[in-house]
Amino acid sequence: MKDPTGADQILLRDLNAVRLKDEEVSRVLAAAKMACRNGETSDTAGIMIAVRLFEKAPDKAKAIIFRLQALAKLIASLDFEDWVLGNGHFVPAFAQESLISAAVDHPLSMVDGDISFEKEPFLQRAFELTKTHGGNGN
């Protein structure tokens, strides 16, 4: 893992300092899902949705964007995309809620030169939250 530059450290500090609520991130995800159903498929749709929903709180918009991108990278790297996104499979609500909750408050880090979540601590946090959201943790 390479050391973050001064600018990276400032960005990480600023992103991690923003306090978010699960509901705020869920609003962005719900709006993005609706946009997708309405045919909006551009790569920037989610970013624009966050910016629009939080136009009076740009730091929140930026933090949500980075956190959702970090969550997407982690999901893709673990190859459990079907489990999280559904794609015809039953996904318990508590599992989705746990991943969102972990993404809301788990610290972002530099991982392989990219802003992301450190895999093992993030998954441990999501696992613990699964127990509180209705899962049995098994």
Secondary structure, 3 states (H helix, E strand, C coil): CCCCCHHHHHHHHHHHHCCCCHHHHHHHHHHHHHHHHCCCCCCCHHHHHHHHHCCCCHHHHHHHHHHHHHHHHHHHHHCCHHHHHCCCCCCCHHHHHHHHHHHHHCCCEEECCEEECCHHHHHHHHHHHHHHCCCCCC
